[in-house]
């Protein structure tokens, strides 16, 4: 399997994790600071993995 494809899949997995952390609960619609920080870190990791995967294909 190509490493670019693995990085793209990893980026999608991390993006889903960021969305899961970012989405709020219906009972408590306020996001906490650690939730925002974790979502931002996961989003950054997802963007880096996706960009690396695309560059591996080029």
C-alpha positions as CSV (number, residue, x, y, z in Angstrom):
1,X,0.0,0.0,0.0
2,X,1.2,3.5,-0.8
3,X,2.3,5.7,2.1
4,X,0.4,8.7,0.5
5,X,-2.9,6.7,0.7
6,X,-2.2,5.8,4.4
7,X,-1.6,9.5,5.2
8,X,-4.8,10.5,3.5
9,X,-6.8,7.9,5.4
10,X,-5.1,9.1,8.6
11,X,-6.0,12.7,7.8
12,X,-9.6,11.7,7.3
13,X,-9.6,9.8,10.6
14,X,-8.1,12.8,12.4
15,X,-10.6,15.2,10.8
16,X,-13.5,13.0,12.0
17,X,-12.0,13.1,15.5
18,X,-11.7,16.9,15.4
19,X,-15.4,17.1,14.4
20,X,-16.4,14.7,17.1
21,X,-14.6,16.8,19.7
22,X,-15.9,20.1,18.3
23,X,-19.5,19.1,18.2
24,X,-21.4,20.1,21.3
25,X,-23.7,18.1,23.5
26,X,-27.4,19.1,23.3
27,X,-27.5,19.3,27.2
28,X,-24.5,21.6,27.6
29,X,-24.1,23.8,24.5
30,X,-21.0,25.5,25.8
31,X,-17.5,24.4,24.6
32,X,-14.8,24.2,27.2
33,X,-11.2,25.5,26.6
34,X,-9.6,22.0,26.6
35,X,-12.3,20.9,24.0
36,X,-11.4,23.8,21.8
37,X,-7.7,23.2,22.1
38,X,-8.0,19.5,21.4
39,X,-10.2,20.1,18.3
40,X,-7.7,22.7,17.0
41,X,-4.7,20.3,17.5
42,X,-6.6,17.4,15.8
43,X,-7.6,19.7,12.9
44,X,-4.0,20.9,12.5
45,X,-2.8,17.2,12.5
46,X,-5.4,16.3,10.0
47,X,-4.4,19.1,7.6
48,X,-0.7,18.2,7.9
49,X,-1.4,14.5,7.3
50,X,-3.6,15.3,4.3
51,X,-1.1,17.7,2.8
52,X,1.7,15.2,3.3
53,X,-0.4,12.5,1.7
54,X,-1.1,14.7,-1.4
55,X,2.5,15.6,-1.7
56,X,3.6,12.0,-1.6
57,X,1.4,11.3,-4.6
58,X,3.0,14.2,-6.6
